[in-house]
Amino acid sequence: MSSFLNAQEDHEVWLIVVTIANWLTLKKNKKLVRYQKKLQGQYKPY
């Protein structure tokens, strides 16, 4: 994904992917939750 998206868009895409993955599994995957929190902590709006 990084080849055609800038860093901000890439970050937003991964945050969406991780959030959807959590919803689809219908249970909290500790690794996904940890990665989602890490991504949310790094988010800087435009």
HELIX and SHEET records of a PDB file:
HELIX    1   1 ALA A    7  THR A   25  1                                  19    
HELIX    2   2 LYS A   30  GLN A   42  1                                  13    
END                                                                             
